[in-house]
Amino acid sequence: MTLQQQAMRVMERLSDEQLSIVIQFAEFLSLKSEPANEDGYIRKPGILKRKMAMADDFDETPECFKEYI
Protein backbone atom coordinates (compact mmCIF):
# COMPACT_ATOMS: atom_id res chain seq x y z
CA MET A 1 0.00 0.00 0.00
CA THR A 2 1.41 3.39 -1.00
CA LEU A 3 1.52 6.40 1.29
CA GLN A 4 -1.19 8.09 -0.77
CA GLN A 5 -3.45 5.06 -0.36
CA GLN A 6 -2.80 5.00 3.39
CA ALA A 7 -3.62 8.71 3.65
CA MET A 8 -6.85 8.27 1.68
CA ARG A 9 -7.86 5.32 3.86
CA VAL A 10 -7.39 7.37 7.03
CA MET A 11 -9.07 10.48 5.61
CA GLU A 12 -12.19 8.51 4.62
CA ARG A 13 -12.91 8.04 8.34
CA LEU A 14 -12.53 11.72 9.28
CA SER A 15 -15.33 14.23 9.79
CA ASP A 16 -15.59 17.31 7.57
CA GLU A 17 -14.11 19.45 10.35
CA GLN A 18 -11.16 17.11 10.74
CA LEU A 19 -10.65 17.01 6.96
CA SER A 20 -10.54 20.80 6.92
CA ILE A 21 -7.75 20.72 9.51
CA VAL A 22 -5.85 18.10 7.51
CA ILE A 23 -6.12 20.23 4.36
CA GLN A 24 -4.90 23.35 6.17
CA PHE A 25 -1.94 21.44 7.58
CA ALA A 26 -1.09 19.94 4.18
CA GLU A 27 -1.14 23.44 2.64
CA PHE A 28 1.12 24.66 5.45
CA LEU A 29 3.59 21.85 4.77
CA SER A 30 3.48 22.59 1.05
CA LEU A 31 4.27 26.28 1.61
CA LYS A 32 6.98 25.44 4.13
CA SER A 33 8.79 23.27 1.59
CA GLU A 34 8.87 25.99 -1.09
CA PRO A 35 12.34 27.35 -1.83
CA ALA A 36 13.44 30.73 -0.53
CA ASN A 37 13.55 33.83 -2.71
CA GLU A 38 16.28 34.22 -5.32
CA ASP A 39 18.59 35.82 -2.77
CA GLY A 40 18.05 32.94 -0.32
CA TYR A 41 16.10 35.08 2.15
CA ILE A 42 12.74 33.88 3.45
CA ARG A 43 10.39 36.82 4.02
CA LYS A 44 8.48 36.85 7.29
CA PRO A 45 5.66 39.26 8.13
CA GLY A 46 6.36 41.55 11.06
CA ILE A 47 10.13 41.09 11.02
CA LEU A 48 10.69 44.87 11.36
CA LYS A 49 8.00 45.40 13.98
CA ARG A 50 9.09 48.11 16.45
CA LYS A 51 12.31 48.69 14.48
CA MET A 52 11.15 51.77 12.59
CA ALA A 53 9.87 55.06 13.90
CA MET A 54 8.28 58.05 12.21
CA ALA A 55 8.96 61.60 13.25
CA ASP A 56 6.21 63.36 15.20
CA ASP A 57 6.03 66.04 12.49
CA PHE A 58 5.85 63.54 9.61
CA ASP A 59 2.63 65.02 8.19
CA GLU A 60 3.87 68.60 8.32
CA THR A 61 5.18 70.23 5.16
CA PRO A 62 8.97 70.71 5.22
CA GLU A 63 10.15 74.33 5.24
CA CYS A 64 11.83 73.98 1.86
CA PHE A 65 8.51 73.06 0.18
CA LYS A 66 6.32 75.74 1.75
CA GLU A 67 7.09 78.24 -1.02
CA TYR A 68 5.55 75.86 -3.60
CA ILE A 69 2.24 75.49 -1.78
C-alpha positions in Angstrom: 0.0 0.0 0.0 1.4 3.4 -1.0 1.5 6.4 1.3 -1.2 8.1 -0.8 -3.4 5.1 -0.4 -2.8 5.0 3.4 -3.6 8.7 3.6 -6.8 8.3 1.7 -7.9 5.3 3.9 -7.4 7.4 7.0 -9.1 10.5 5.6 -12.2 8.5 4.6 -12.9 8.0 8.3 -12.5 11.7 9.3 -15.3 14.2 9.8 -15.6 17.3 7.6 -14.1 19.5 10.3 -11.2 17.1 10.7 -10.7 17.0 7.0 -10.5 20.8 6.9 -7.8 20.7 9.5 -5.9 18.1 7.5 -6.1 20.2 4.4 -4.9 23.3 6.2 -1.9 21.4 7.6 -1.1 19.9 4.2 -1.1 23.4 2.6 1.1 24.7 5.4 3.6 21.8 4.8 3.5 22.6 1.1 4.3 26.3 1.6 7.0 25.4 4.1 8.8 23.3 1.6 8.9 26.0 -1.1 12.3 27.3 -1.8 13.4 30.7 -0.5 13.5 33.8 -2.7 16.3 34.2 -5.3 18.6 35.8 -2.8 18.0 32.9 -0.3 16.1 35.1 2.1 12.7 33.9 3.4 10.4 36.8 4.0 8.5 36.8 7.3 5.7 39.3 8.1 6.4 41.5 11.1 10.1 41.1 11.0 10.7 44.9 11.4 8.0 45.4 14.0 9.1 48.1 16.4 12.3 48.7 14.5 11.1 51.8 12.6 9.9 55.1 13.9 8.3 58.1 12.2 9.0 61.6 13.2 6.2 63.4 15.2 6.0 66.0 12.5 5.9 63.5 9.6 2.6 65.0 8.2 3.9 68.6 8.3 5.2 70.2 5.2 9.0 70.7 5.2 10.1 74.3 5.2 11.8 74.0 1.9 8.5 73.1 0.2 6.3 75.7 1.7 7.1 78.2 -1.0 5.6 75.9 -3.6 2.2 75.5 -1.8 
